Amino acid sequence: MSAAVAIPDLDTARLFSNPKRAEILKLLSSREMTLTELAGELGLTKATVLYHLNQLSAQGYVDVVRVKGNRKYWRANHRSAG
């Protein structure tokens, strides 16, 4: 049984209407990951994961925390902790 969650506004409701975004946020809440790691974990293409990361980033839920070579490491930020 799932707990009910209050959604603060329509933009947030739209953002999380895709369950993969919530899954991405859950993964990034526990550790930083690259696009390739996320794609492998979720069974999605890198293009699809990047689209979702950009949507989450635009609303302030995830950020690139470091860059190593051509790899970006993503992590959930403080907004998603509350």
C-alpha positions as CSV (number, residue, x, y, z in Angstrom):
1,M,0.0,0.0,0.0
2,S,1.4,3.4,-1.0
3,A,1.2,6.5,1.2
4,A,-0.6,9.5,-0.2
5,V,1.6,12.4,-1.1
6,A,0.5,16.0,-1.3
7,I,1.6,17.6,-4.6
8,P,2.3,21.3,-4.1
9,D,1.4,22.6,-7.5
10,L,0.4,21.6,-11.1
11,D,3.9,21.8,-12.4
12,T,5.1,19.3,-9.9
13,A,2.1,17.0,-10.6
14,R,3.0,17.1,-14.3
15,L,6.7,16.5,-13.6
16,F,6.0,13.3,-11.7
17,S,3.2,12.1,-13.9
18,N,5.9,9.9,-15.5
19,P,6.9,7.2,-12.9
20,K,10.4,6.9,-14.3
21,R,11.2,10.4,-13.0
22,A,10.3,9.4,-9.5
23,E,12.5,6.3,-10.0
24,I,15.4,8.5,-11.1
25,L,14.9,10.8,-8.2
26,K,14.9,7.8,-5.8
27,L,18.1,6.4,-7.3
28,L,19.8,9.8,-7.2
29,S,18.7,10.4,-3.6
30,S,21.0,7.6,-2.4
31,R,24.1,8.3,-4.5
32,E,25.4,10.3,-7.5
33,M,25.2,8.5,-10.8
34,T,26.2,9.1,-14.4
35,L,23.8,9.0,-17.3
36,T,25.1,5.6,-18.4
37,E,24.6,4.2,-14.9
38,L,21.1,5.5,-14.7
39,A,20.2,4.2,-18.2
40,G,21.5,0.7,-17.3
41,E,19.7,0.6,-14.0
42,L,16.4,1.8,-15.5
43,G,16.6,-0.2,-18.7
44,L,16.1,3.0,-20.7
45,T,18.1,4.7,-23.5
46,K,20.6,7.4,-22.5
47,A,18.5,9.8,-24.6
48,T,15.4,9.0,-22.6
49,V,17.1,9.3,-19.3
50,L,18.7,12.6,-20.3
51,Y,15.3,14.0,-21.2
52,H,14.0,13.1,-17.8
53,L,17.1,14.5,-16.0
54,N,16.6,17.8,-17.9
55,Q,13.0,17.9,-16.8
56,L,13.9,17.2,-13.2
57,S,16.8,19.7,-13.3
58,A,14.6,22.5,-14.7
59,Q,12.4,22.2,-11.7
60,G,15.3,22.1,-9.3
61,Y,15.2,18.4,-8.2
62,V,18.5,17.2,-9.6
63,D,21.8,18.8,-10.4
64,V,25.2,17.8,-12.0
65,V,27.4,17.7,-8.9
66,R,30.7,17.0,-10.7
67,V,32.3,16.3,-14.1
68,K,35.0,13.8,-14.6
69,G,36.3,13.8,-18.2
70,N,33.2,13.6,-20.4
71,R,31.0,12.1,-17.6
72,K,28.6,14.1,-15.6
73,Y,27.6,12.9,-12.2
74,W,24.0,13.7,-11.2
75,R,22.5,13.8,-7.7
76,A,19.2,14.7,-6.1
77,N,19.4,18.1,-4.5
78,H,18.0,19.4,-1.2
79,R,14.6,20.3,-2.7
80,S,13.8,16.6,-3.2
81,A,14.7,15.7,0.4
82,G,11.6,17.4,1.9
